[in-house]
């Protein structure tokens, strides 16, 4: 089944209400292009269900704009898989809040390469749990 959202313009996507966003199916989410995802506001992203968030494909995650990443709620960050968090770019990682960084597990952090780990700011590193920080390798921290 083809999702009707796949043919929407970024302007139309940006106009979706939070109620509409909360009712999007996994098929709808997986049909979103990077351009459409980047048109979403923080409130729209926050309105997505955990199930919908888990349906984002890795290729969609790597196309998130800093706005889209910073719009992810703590629940959204928790819903991402290790593969998806491992696909975040340095720019996307830099957009994460300290609270969002603090939800990442040791496994998720260990999946990052040196460029990704190197994108962490001192403030973000301060948001890591002791366990997560202890599991970052010396190579990752540069």
DOLUM-715633 format. One record per residue (C-alpha): residue in one letter; x, y, z; residue number from 1. Coordinates in Angstrom, 2 decimals. Last residue first. Layout:
DOLUM-715633
['a' [X Y Z] NUM]
...
//
This chain:
DOLUM-715633
['x' [40.21 11.22 20.28] 142]
['x' [37.16 10.35 22.36] 141]
['x' [36.31 7.47 20.08] 140]
['x' [39.89 6.17 20.15] 139]
['x' [39.92 6.25 23.96] 138]
['x' [36.87 4.04 23.89] 137]
['x' [33.49 5.07 25.20] 136]
['x' [32.33 2.52 27.76] 135]
['x' [33.16 4.62 30.79] 134]
['x' [31.01 7.45 29.44] 133]
['x' [28.04 5.12 29.11] 132]
['x' [28.53 3.75 32.63] 131]
['x' [28.97 7.19 34.17] 130]
['x' [25.78 8.34 32.44] 129]
['x' [26.27 10.87 29.72] 128]
['x' [25.04 14.43 30.22] 127]
['x' [28.53 15.83 30.93] 126]
['x' [29.56 14.51 27.53] 125]
['x' [26.82 16.68 26.05] 124]
['x' [28.15 19.77 27.83] 123]
['x' [31.71 19.05 26.68] 122]
['x' [30.38 18.79 23.14] 121]
['x' [29.96 15.49 21.35] 120]
['x' [30.95 15.65 17.69] 119]
['x' [34.07 13.58 18.39] 118]
['x' [31.87 10.59 19.13] 117]
['x' [30.44 10.79 15.61] 116]
['x' [33.78 11.37 13.95] 115]
['x' [35.42 8.62 16.03] 114]
['x' [32.84 6.02 14.98] 113]
['x' [29.64 5.41 16.89] 112]
['x' [28.38 1.91 17.69] 111]
['x' [29.96 2.13 21.16] 110]
['x' [27.56 4.97 21.95] 109]
['x' [24.52 2.86 21.17] 108]
['x' [25.83 -0.06 23.20] 107]
['x' [26.62 2.20 26.16] 106]
['x' [23.04 3.39 26.08] 105]
['x' [21.79 6.76 24.98] 104]
['x' [19.28 8.46 27.28] 103]
['x' [21.81 11.01 28.58] 102]
['x' [22.40 12.30 25.06] 101]
['x' [18.73 13.28 24.90] 100]
['x' [18.95 15.14 28.19] 99]
['x' [22.14 16.91 27.10] 98]
['x' [20.36 18.03 23.96] 97]
['x' [21.07 16.52 20.57] 96]
['x' [22.02 18.95 17.80] 95]
['x' [25.73 18.00 17.87] 94]
['x' [24.71 14.41 17.18] 93]
['x' [22.83 15.50 14.07] 92]
['x' [25.84 17.41 12.77] 91]
['x' [28.14 14.45 13.52] 90]
['x' [25.80 12.20 11.55] 89]
['x' [23.37 9.77 13.16] 88]
['x' [23.53 6.26 11.72] 87]
['x' [24.62 4.62 14.96] 86]
['x' [21.51 6.04 16.61] 85]
['x' [19.48 4.18 13.98] 84]
['x' [21.37 0.92 14.26] 83]
['x' [21.21 1.06 18.06] 82]
['x' [17.45 1.43 17.78] 81]
['x' [15.55 4.66 18.26] 80]
['x' [12.60 4.57 20.65] 79]
['x' [14.61 6.04 23.54] 78]
['x' [15.40 9.06 21.39] 77]
['x' [11.71 9.46 20.64] 76]
['x' [10.73 9.17 24.29] 75]
['x' [13.33 11.84 25.14] 74]
['x' [11.67 14.02 22.55] 73]
['x' [13.07 14.51 19.08] 72]
['x' [12.86 18.09 17.96] 71]
['x' [16.63 18.56 18.27] 70]
['x' [17.00 15.87 15.63] 69]
['x' [14.51 17.48 13.24] 68]
['x' [16.04 20.93 13.68] 67]
['x' [19.57 19.51 13.19] 66]
['x' [18.28 18.14 9.88] 65]
['x' [17.51 14.44 9.65] 64]
['x' [18.91 12.74 6.56] 63]
['x' [20.80 10.05 8.43] 62]
['x' [17.55 9.12 10.19] 61]
['x' [15.72 8.57 6.91] 60]
['x' [18.35 6.15 5.62] 59]
['x' [18.18 4.30 8.94] 58]
['x' [14.46 3.74 8.42] 57]
['x' [11.94 5.39 10.70] 56]
['x' [9.45 2.76 11.91] 55]
['x' [10.56 3.02 15.53] 54]
['x' [9.22 6.55 15.64] 53]
['x' [5.79 5.37 14.52] 52]
['x' [5.68 2.74 17.26] 51]
['x' [6.79 5.31 19.84] 50]
['x' [3.92 7.53 18.71] 49]
['x' [4.62 10.74 16.87] 48]
['x' [3.52 13.97 18.59] 47]
['x' [7.09 14.98 19.49] 46]
['x' [7.97 15.03 15.81] 45]
['x' [5.11 17.42 15.13] 44]
['x' [6.02 19.64 18.08] 43]
['x' [9.69 19.82 17.01] 42]
['x' [8.57 20.89 13.56] 41]
['x' [8.60 18.67 10.49] 40]
['x' [9.93 20.07 7.21] 39]
['x' [13.17 18.09 7.64] 38]
['x' [11.18 14.88 7.52] 37]
['x' [9.61 15.90 4.20] 36]
['x' [12.99 16.63 2.64] 35]
['x' [14.36 13.33 3.96] 34]
['x' [11.46 11.52 2.34] 33]
['x' [8.53 10.14 4.31] 32]
['x' [7.22 6.75 3.19] 31]
['x' [8.56 4.92 6.28] 30]
['x' [6.45 7.20 8.45] 29]
['x' [3.23 6.62 6.51] 28]
['x' [3.69 2.84 6.52] 27]
['x' [4.36 2.97 10.28] 26]
['x' [1.02 4.71 10.62] 25]
['x' [0.41 8.38 11.22] 24]
['x' [-2.18 9.06 13.94] 23]
['x' [0.02 11.15 16.22] 22]
['x' [0.98 13.34 13.27] 21]
['x' [-2.67 14.07 12.49] 20]
['x' [-3.27 15.19 16.07] 19]
['x' [-0.03 17.20 15.98] 18]
['x' [-1.46 19.04 12.99] 17]
['x' [0.02 18.66 9.53] 16]
['x' [1.04 21.99 7.99] 15]
['x' [4.75 21.20 7.80] 14]
['x' [3.90 18.14 5.70] 13]
['x' [1.93 20.33 3.30] 12]
['x' [4.86 22.72 2.99] 11]
['x' [7.27 19.80 2.49] 10]
['x' [5.07 18.67 -0.40] 9]
['x' [2.84 15.62 0.00] 8]
['x' [3.16 12.68 -2.39] 7]
['x' [4.60 10.20 0.12] 6]
['x' [2.01 11.27 2.70] 5]
['x' [-0.71 9.33 0.86] 4]
['x' [1.02 6.07 1.77] 3]
['x' [1.31 3.45 -0.93] 2]
['x' [0.00 0.00 0.00] 1]
//
